[in-house]
């Protein structure tokens, strides 16, 4: 990494947050209040969230998400929410 002098601005970087809680504790509802969110729904549970966000239902593999990323379909969004991380892995 190059030297960053004290009067220079640090380069921007994404923030990663993991919200942990018991089932039905409004984790998804909280997350979709972020700026320009897209919800990657891997368990078809997005309809239980309070409020709505653009939702991408993942079918059989993450490969379809990668293809849509390459095509630029997901560029308008500033926040990616993965629900749930364990099922995507």
Buried (B, 14 or more C-beta within 10 A) or exposed (E): EEEEEEEEEEEEEEEEEEEEEEEEEEBBBBBBEBEEBBBBBBEEBBEEBEEEBEBBEBEEEBEEBEEEEEEEEBEEBEBBBBBBEEEBE
